[in-house]
């Protein structure tokens, strides 16, 4: 499921965007304050950001510029009532991927979101990052602070399953399908033991996991 951060201080527009994109199958988060949106975009993983320009405490141009300076690659679509060409150019120069002016067609906005996501997927390297770790799918390798970390084949498959489903709850049954294969005769305890082993290799403090989170009675979720 793709995650979208909607940054919009008009409650009606924000609600409409949230409902519209949820109906399209997206996981939607909403922020109305510029500073809060910037902090959330830095803290969490999103696939695209819909960013209003006129916001309390920090405007969309500033947010866009600060995210790009920090190295954030998430596609940003600026959404604003401003129509002057100079402001559109400024937004694009500061790192926005696209620009939509209000009032806009919901169908057009959905199409623009899909277009930027396609561009990212077409050019994205097969490397997933969290903290100091890099999961290199092409090399089948985990690196932490630039140094390779030895994993078993099952540990690497588990890590790939989690990093490619960031923020999504994965039940033990789902993990069995993704890693061991559908119909494998493996118990839940085996899954749990492999996850404990993986935590020792990726977590700064395995006893208090930061990335690979247990959800009691349901399974696991990867945050990073």
C-alpha positions in Angstrom: 0.0 0.0 0.0 1.4 3.4 -1.0 1.5 6.1 1.7 0.6 9.7 1.0 1.1 12.6 3.2 -1.5 15.3 2.6 -0.4 18.7 4.0 -3.4 21.0 3.8 -4.9 23.5 6.4 -8.3 23.7 4.8 -10.3 20.9 6.7 -12.8 20.4 3.8 -10.1 20.0 1.2 -8.0 17.8 3.4 -10.9 15.5 4.2 -11.9 15.3 0.5 -8.4 14.3 -0.5 -8.1 11.8 2.3 -11.3 10.0 1.3 -10.6 10.2 -2.4 -7.1 8.6 -2.1 -8.3 6.1 0.5 -10.9 4.9 -2.0 -8.0 4.5 -4.5 -6.3 2.1 -2.1 -3.7 4.5 -0.6 -2.8 4.9 3.1 -3.3 8.6 3.8 -1.9 10.8 6.6 -3.0 14.4 7.0 -1.2 17.4 8.6 -2.5 21.0 8.7 0.6 22.7 10.2 3.7 23.3 8.2 6.2 22.6 11.0 4.4 19.4 12.1 4.3 18.3 8.4 8.0 18.8 8.0 8.8 16.8 11.2 6.5 14.0 10.2 7.9 13.8 6.6 11.4 13.5 8.2 10.3 10.9 10.7 8.1 8.6 8.6 8.3 7.0 5.2 5.9 8.2 2.5 5.7 7.5 -1.2 4.4 11.0 -2.2 3.7 14.3 -0.5 0.8 16.5 -1.5 1.9 19.9 -0.2 -0.2 23.1 0.1 1.9 26.3 -0.1 0.0 28.5 2.3 0.3 26.9 5.7 0.6 27.9 9.4 4.2 28.2 10.8 6.1 27.1 7.7 5.0 27.4 4.1 5.2 24.7 1.4 8.2 26.3 -0.3 10.2 26.1 2.9 9.1 22.6 3.6 10.1 21.5 0.1 13.5 23.2 0.3 14.3 21.8 3.8 13.3 18.2 2.8 15.5 18.3 -0.3 18.4 19.8 1.6 18.1 16.9 4.1 18.3 14.4 1.3 14.6 13.4 1.2 13.8 11.9 -2.2 10.0 11.5 -1.7 8.1 13.0 -4.7 6.4 16.3 -3.8 3.4 17.8 -5.6 2.7 21.4 -4.6 -1.0 22.1 -4.3 -1.9 25.8 -4.1 -4.3 28.6 -5.1 -1.3 30.6 -6.3 -1.2 30.8 -10.1 1.7 33.1 -10.9 4.3 31.5 -13.1 7.2 32.8 -11.0 5.9 30.9 -7.9 5.5 27.7 -9.9 9.0 28.0 -11.1 10.3 28.7 -7.6 8.5 25.6 -6.3 10.1 23.4 -9.0 13.5 24.9 -8.5 13.3 24.1 -4.7 12.7 20.5 -5.5 9.0 19.9 -6.2 8.2 17.3 -8.8 4.9 18.7 -10.0 2.6 21.6 -9.4 -1.3 21.7 -9.2 -3.4 24.8 -8.8 -6.7 25.1 -7.0 -9.4 24.4 -8.0 -8.2 21.1 -9.4 -9.9 18.0 -10.8 -9.6 15.0 -8.4 -9.1 12.8 -11.4 -6.2 15.0 -12.7 -4.6 15.0 -9.2 -4.9 11.2 -9.0 -3.3 10.9 -12.4 -0.4 13.2 -11.4 0.2 11.2 -8.3 0.3 8.0 -10.3 2.7 9.6 -12.8 5.3 10.7 -10.2 5.1 7.3 -8.5 5.8 5.6 -11.9 8.8 7.8 -12.5 10.2 7.0 -9.1 9.6 3.2 -9.6 11.2 3.3 -13.0 14.4 4.9 -11.7 14.6 3.7 -8.1 17.7 1.6 -7.2 17.0 -1.7 -5.5 18.4 -0.5 -2.2 16.2 0.1 0.9 17.6 2.2 3.8 16.7 2.6 7.4 19.0 4.2 10.0 22.6 3.3 9.1 21.4 0.1 7.3 21.1 -0.6 3.5 19.4 -3.6 2.1 20.8 -4.2 -1.4 18.4 -6.4 -3.3 20.6 -6.7 -6.4 23.6 -7.9 -4.3 21.6 -9.8 -1.8 23.4 -7.9 1.0 22.8 -6.0 4.2 25.2 -3.3 5.1 25.3 -1.3 8.3 27.4 1.8 8.4 28.9 0.6 5.1 30.0 -2.7 6.4 28.5 -6.0 5.2 26.5 -8.0 7.8 26.2 -11.7 7.4 22.6 -13.0 7.2 21.2 -16.4 6.4 19.1 -16.8 3.3 15.9 -16.9 5.4 16.9 -13.8 7.4 17.6 -11.9 4.2 14.2 -12.9 2.7 12.5 -11.8 6.0 14.3 -8.5 5.9 13.3 -7.9 2.2 9.7 -8.8 3.1 9.7 -6.2 5.9 11.5 -3.4 4.1 9.3 -3.7 1.0 6.2 -3.6 3.1 7.2 -0.7 5.4 4.5 0.4 7.9 2.3 -2.5 7.0 1.2 -5.2 9.4 2.4 -8.6 8.4 0.9 -11.6 10.1 2.9 -14.8 10.7 0.8 -16.4 8.0 1.7 -13.7 5.5 5.4 -14.0 6.4 5.2 -17.7 5.8 3.8 -17.1 2.3 6.4 -14.4 1.5 9.5 -16.1 2.9 8.9 -19.9 3.2 6.3 -20.3 0.5 2.6 -21.1 0.6 1.9 -24.4 2.3 5.2 -24.7 4.1 5.1 -26.8 7.2 6.6 -24.2 9.5 5.3 -23.2 13.0 4.8 -19.7 14.3 7.6 -20.3 16.8 10.0 -20.9 13.9 9.0 -17.5 12.4 9.4 -15.8 15.8 12.8 -17.3 16.3 14.1 -16.1 12.9 12.8 -12.6 13.7 14.6 -12.6 17.0 17.8 -13.6 15.2 17.2 -10.9 12.6 16.7 -8.3 15.3 20.1 -9.0 16.8 21.7 -8.0 13.5 19.7 -4.9 12.6 18.5 -3.4 15.8 20.8 -1.0 17.9 19.0 -2.5 21.0 17.4 -5.8 20.1 15.5 -6.0 23.4 13.8 -2.7 22.6 13.4 -2.9 18.9 13.2 0.4 16.9 12.5 -1.0 13.5 11.0 -4.5 13.7 8.0 -4.0 15.9 5.8 -6.8 17.4 2.1 -6.2 17.3 0.6 -8.4 20.0 -1.7 -11.1 18.7 -1.4 -9.9 15.1 2.2 -10.1 13.8 4.9 -7.7 13.0 5.4 -4.3 11.5 8.5 -2.7 10.1 9.1 1.0 10.8 12.0 2.7 9.2 
